[in-house]
């Protein structure tokens, strides 16, 4: 490491410590808005180096364009890269792989005039590392842990009510450990499927550092009244895969990712719950997955 480099550590995420190595006077924006305490470390650190440099991608093959945010590429080794476009006043930057699963580099075409947000590059690098380690996937979801210690994943695209559900559970149901209102992590190893919180929340700013065995997947939707139905595995597979950070930019690693999805739909209880955004609906939803009680019930309130 260069003498002028500065290290910024992020508490472990799903057991993986994250270290930002800052060079060339590049600084990161403060994370004070989220109180992320982290999980216990159980894997090698993920290092993300930030530096000025060339953003040339001529030796790479573009594989996925996500306008207006970024374009994913594959380099000559078959490793992923992502060119983030300078929108909202940011500068263009290129995320590349130095050592699969362990070390990634973010190069900036020009020195940023202000501290940069780490969210995009951190999320992408973490997703690349999970794939390279054959460990897991990031889920666009609300997630929580029941009073019995079971993990519940509520996947969905923007607008399905993940943030509203997370807020309802926090406010109206006791003994709920809400892990996230926007991005959860699912890992699969010898111990089975595990659901984790993350430091990358949505509008509700919920970033719980807990974890639990993943036992239930709940597809949520708005409804005039409360209703529940079971979802066939094939339908659940189709619906959940669209909410996961599948490594579509790395076809060679999609096999392991699909094994994780198959493990989810083969082992978890699969439900669809429709409900209105009311306190009573939050308690009803909690009841359907077998946990907790209304806030204050234990104290006779």
C-alpha positions in Angstrom: 0.0 0.0 0.0 1.2 3.5 -0.8 2.3 5.7 2.1 -0.4 8.3 1.2 -3.2 5.8 1.0 -5.9 6.0 3.7 -8.0 3.1 4.8 -11.7 3.3 5.6 -13.1 0.1 7.1 -16.8 -1.1 6.9 -17.9 -3.6 9.6 -18.4 -7.1 8.1 -21.4 -7.6 5.8 -22.6 -11.2 5.8 -19.3 -12.0 7.5 -17.2 -10.2 4.9 -15.2 -7.1 6.1 -15.0 -4.3 3.5 -12.0 -2.0 3.3 -11.8 1.1 1.1 -8.2 2.0 0.2 -8.3 5.7 -0.8 -5.5 7.2 -2.9 -5.0 10.5 -4.8 -6.8 12.5 -2.1 -10.1 10.8 -2.9 -12.5 10.8 0.0 -15.8 9.0 0.7 -19.0 10.6 1.9 -19.8 10.0 5.5 -22.1 7.0 6.3 -23.4 8.6 9.5 -27.0 8.3 8.2 -26.9 4.5 8.8 -25.8 2.9 12.1 -24.2 -0.2 10.7 -22.7 -2.4 13.5 -21.8 -5.3 11.2 -21.8 -9.1 11.6 -19.1 -11.3 12.9 -16.2 -11.7 10.4 -16.0 -15.1 8.8 -14.3 -14.5 5.5 -11.3 -12.8 3.9 -11.7 -9.0 3.6 -13.0 -7.4 0.4 -10.7 -4.5 -0.5 -11.8 -1.7 -2.9 -9.1 0.7 -4.0 -10.0 4.2 -5.2 -7.6 6.0 -7.4 -7.3 8.3 -10.4 -6.7 6.5 -13.7 -7.7 5.5 -17.2 -11.3 4.6 -17.9 -10.5 2.8 -21.2 -12.6 -0.3 -21.9 -11.4 -1.1 -25.4 -10.0 -4.5 -24.2 -13.4 -5.3 -22.6 -16.6 -6.7 -23.9 -19.8 -4.8 -23.0 -22.4 -7.3 -21.8 -25.2 -5.3 -20.0 -26.3 -1.7 -20.2 -28.3 -0.3 -17.3 -29.2 3.3 -18.3 -28.5 5.8 -17.1 -26.4 4.3 -14.3 -23.7 2.0 -15.7 -22.5 -0.5 -18.3 -21.2 -3.9 -17.3 -18.2 -5.4 -19.2 -16.2 -8.6 -19.1 -12.4 -8.2 -19.3 -9.9 -10.4 -21.1 -9.8 -12.8 -18.1 -13.5 -13.2 -18.0 -13.8 -11.1 -14.9 -16.5 -8.4 -14.5 -16.1 -4.6 -14.7 -18.6 -1.8 -14.5 -18.4 1.7 -16.0 -20.5 4.1 -13.8 -21.7 7.1 -15.6 -21.3 10.6 -14.0 -24.9 11.6 -13.3 -26.2 13.8 -10.5 -22.9 15.8 -10.6 -20.6 12.7 -10.1 -17.7 11.8 -12.2 -17.3 8.8 -14.5 -15.6 5.9 -12.8 -14.6 2.3 -13.8 -14.8 -0.6 -11.4 -12.4 -3.5 -12.3 -11.3 -6.7 -10.7 -7.7 -7.0 -9.5 -8.1 -10.4 -7.6 -11.4 -12.2 -8.0 -13.4 -12.1 -4.8 -10.8 -10.2 -2.9 -9.5 -7.0 -4.5 -11.3 -4.5 -6.8 -10.3 -1.1 -8.2 -12.4 2.0 -8.8 -10.6 4.4 -11.2 -11.8 8.0 -11.6 -11.2 9.9 -14.8 -10.8 13.2 -12.8 -10.4 13.9 -9.2 -13.9 14.3 -7.6 -14.4 17.8 -6.2 -16.2 16.5 -3.2 -16.4 13.2 -1.2 -17.9 10.5 -3.3 -20.8 8.1 -2.4 -19.5 4.6 -2.0 -22.9 3.0 -2.6 -22.7 2.1 -6.3 -19.1 0.8 -6.4 -19.4 -0.9 -3.0 -22.6 -2.7 -4.0 -21.2 -3.8 -7.3 -17.9 -4.9 -5.9 -19.6 -6.9 -3.1 -21.9 -8.5 -5.7 -18.9 -9.4 -7.8 -17.1 -10.8 -4.7 -20.1 -12.9 -3.6 -20.2 -14.4 -7.1 -16.5 -15.1 -7.3 -16.6 -16.8 -3.9 -19.6 -18.9 -5.0 -21.2 -17.7 -1.8 -24.4 -15.8 -2.3 -26.6 -13.1 -3.9 -27.9 -9.6 -3.0 -31.7 -9.5 -3.0 -33.8 -6.4 -3.6 -36.1 -6.9 -0.7 -37.4 -6.3 2.8 -36.2 -8.9 5.2 -36.8 -9.7 8.9 -36.4 -12.3 11.6 -39.3 -13.9 13.4 -39.4 -14.2 17.2 -38.5 -17.9 16.7 -35.3 -16.9 14.9 -36.5 -17.7 11.3 -35.6 -15.5 8.4 -38.3 -14.1 6.1 -37.5 -12.6 2.7 -40.0 -10.3 1.0 -38.5 -9.7 -2.5 -39.8 -7.2 -4.9 -39.0 -4.4 -7.4 -39.4 -0.7 -6.5 -43.0 0.1 -5.7 -44.1 -3.2 -4.3 -44.2 -1.9 -0.7 -41.0 -3.1 0.8 -40.3 0.1 2.7 -43.9 0.5 3.8 -43.9 -3.1 5.2 -40.6 -2.6 7.0 -41.9 0.6 8.7 -45.2 -1.1 9.6 -43.4 -4.0 11.3 -41.1 -1.8 13.2 -44.0 0.4 14.4 -46.7 -2.1 15.1 -45.3 -5.6 15.8 -43.3 -6.6 18.7 -40.2 -8.9 18.7 -39.5 -8.3 15.0 -35.9 -7.9 14.0 -36.1 -6.0 10.7 -32.9 -6.5 8.8 -33.4 -4.2 5.8 -36.1 -2.3 3.9 -34.3 -2.6 0.5 -31.3 -5.0 0.2 -30.8 -8.3 1.9 -28.1 -10.9 1.4 -28.7 -14.6 0.9 -25.8 -17.0 1.3 -25.6 -20.8 0.7 -22.9 -22.9 2.3 -22.6 -26.1 4.3 -24.9 -24.7 6.9 -27.7 -24.1 4.4 -29.4 -20.8 3.4 -28.8 -17.8 5.6 -30.5 -14.4 5.4 -28.5 -11.3 6.3 -29.1 -7.6 6.7 -26.9 -5.0 4.9 -25.6 -1.4 5.3 -27.5 -0.5 2.0 -31.0 0.5 3.1 -33.9 2.1 1.3 -35.9 5.2 2.2 -36.7 3.8 5.7 -32.9 3.7 6.5 -33.2 0.3 8.2 -29.9 -1.5 8.3 -30.0 -4.4 10.8 -26.9 -6.5 11.3 -28.7 -9.7 12.3 -29.0 -13.0 10.4 -31.1 -16.1 10.5 -31.8 -19.3 8.5 -33.9 -18.4 5.5 -37.2 -20.3 6.0 -39.9 -18.2 4.3 -40.3 -16.2 1.1 -43.2 -13.8 1.0 -44.2 -12.0 -2.2 -46.1 -8.9 -1.1 -48.6 -6.8 -2.9 -51.1 -4.0 -2.1 -54.7 -5.2 -1.5 -58.0 -3.8 -0.3 -58.1 -6.6 2.3 -55.8 -9.3 3.7 -55.4 -12.5 1.7 -52.8 -15.3 1.4 -52.0 -18.0 -1.1 -49.2 -20.4 -1.5 -47.0 -19.9 -4.6 -45.8 -22.9 -6.7 -42.0 -23.3 -6.8 -41.8 -22.7 -10.6 -43.8 -19.4 -10.2 -41.6 -18.4 -7.2 -38.4 -19.1 -9.1 -39.5 -16.8 -12.0 -40.6 -14.1 -9.6 -37.6 -14.1 -7.2 -34.9 -14.3 -9.9 -35.9 -10.9 -11.1 -35.1 -9.4 -7.7 -31.6 -10.9 -7.2 -28.2 -9.7 -8.3 -27.8 -12.5 -10.7 -24.3 -12.4 -12.4 -25.7 -12.0 -15.9 -22.5 -10.3 -16.8 -20.6 -13.5 -15.9 -22.3 -16.4 -17.7 -19.7 -18.9 -16.3 -20.8 -18.1 -12.8 -24.6 -18.1 -13.3 -24.8 -21.8 -12.6 -23.9 -21.4 -8.9 -26.3 -18.4 -8.6 -29.1 -20.5 -10.1 -28.3 -23.3 -7.6 -28.9 -20.7 -4.8 -32.3 -19.7 -6.3 -33.2 -23.4 -6.7 -32.3 -24.0 -3.0 -34.5 -21.1 -2.0 -37.6 -22.3 -3.8 -37.0 -25.9 -2.9 -36.5 -25.4 0.9 -38.4 -22.2 1.9 -42.1 -21.8 2.4 -43.4 -19.7 -0.5 -46.3 -17.3 0.1 -48.0 -14.4 -1.5 -49.7 -11.9 0.9 -51.9 -9.0 -0.1 -52.9 -6.4 2.5 -53.7 -2.7 3.0 -51.1 -0.4 4.7 -52.7 -0.5 8.2 -51.4 -1.5 11.6 -53.9 -4.4 11.7 -52.5 -5.7 8.4 -49.0 -5.7 9.8 -50.1 -7.8 12.8 -52.0 -10.1 10.4 -49.0 -10.5 8.2 -46.9 -11.3 11.2 -49.4 -13.9 12.3 -49.2 -15.7 8.9 -45.5 -16.4 9.3 -45.9 -17.4 12.9 -44.3 -14.8 15.0 -44.8 -11.9 17.5 -47.7 -10.0 18.9 -49.0 -6.5 18.7 -46.8 -3.9 20.3 -47.8 -3.4 23.9 -49.6 -6.7 24.2 -47.0 -8.2 26.5 -47.5 -5.3 28.9 -51.2 -5.1 28.8 -51.3 -1.9 26.8 
